[in-house]
């Protein structure tokens, strides 16, 4: 009996082989967990790709909602085809990729897509009884039916001739124009106006309506100077400067005593020049090439009166100016719930020119220009016009701060140091102006 008890104790105390057994069991668990991690990574990769494909397909379908020639069945077919093509490009496969369901609600201007798939697992079945995991995703896109009116306030001062900046501006601005117009399916879905400025703004064909310039005035570019004469041969000037008094920061119609001032004194102020590029009122999609050609024709000269350019960016969006603008370019009322108004202000230098007091002091002119700029920005935003500002190769701290303050929020201000930066800034603005949004 004593020998039996000793044998039992020895057996109970024997630990040889225990570590090997535990190690073997641990390896199985670790292998299963590693496999689970791999399968989880595959799952998130697949669902991410599938969600992107659903979003893209729903967006593509939503773009067709305003088109009366596309019925629901055609829209559904197109959206499904778009999804299938997008998934094929991912290179990720599933056992069973279900055809998405497409729900169209024209009363809410929405397209909803629900997709599903069965994704095979590679290792997870080692620790659980599952050879596949089901994927179910949804995308809903709401098409904002609002039309868009945009004015582009562009710096064409002399400094834009350096470092290829004018060329960079033309390229970036034309890209914006193409993207905006190409995203519109109707003539007035997107309308764009141009307000180039330097030391003044050239009202061009609008001069006789907004100033006291005779309607018979004829202008031409002569030896680096824009010159205008009436039929009697008397020199005239189609360029305008800033308003003063009660309408300094308003969009009051230029009628009667409220017509805009131009420089009639001779000699002209030292910084004054009348740039050759003229303002272009709102243009619809059919004028896409004309708008681009207009930008391509820009020549740069003169100092920087950014407050005058900003005022004109507002005038071209203002319904108060409808009576003096061509009928096709008349801005919609501020109260129109189906219209969004936006302004893009771009400059490469600090504002340094003003005609308010006639001062020749650099600091006084800068202060006057920025004071009126600030007042205009606040008034413009008060009309629910979204303002974007861009400093291009701009290093002056005050100028950058003024632009940021004018923008409708920090994300609407862009500090573009190079040509590629400028393109990226304009592209970001286009994305913000995009009328499509993913709702869920």
SULRA-V171518 format. One record per helix or strand of 2 or more residues. SS is the DSSP state (H for helix, E for strand). FROM is the first residue (numbers start at 1). LEN is the number of residues. If there is no record, write none. Layout:
SS;FROM;LEN + SS;FROM;LEN
This chain:
H;2;12 + H;18;45 + H;72;19 + E;96;2 + E;101;5 + E;110;11 + H;124;3 + E;132;12 + E;147;9 + H;158;4 + H;165;18 + E;190;8 + E;201;2 + H;204;7 + E;218;5 + E;225;5 + E;235;2 + E;239;2 + H;245;3 + H;256;3 + E;280;4 + H;285;12 + H;306;10 + H;319;6 + H;327;3 + E;339;9 + H;362;21 + E;386;7 + H;397;10 + H;410;3 + E;413;4 + H;419;15 + E;436;3
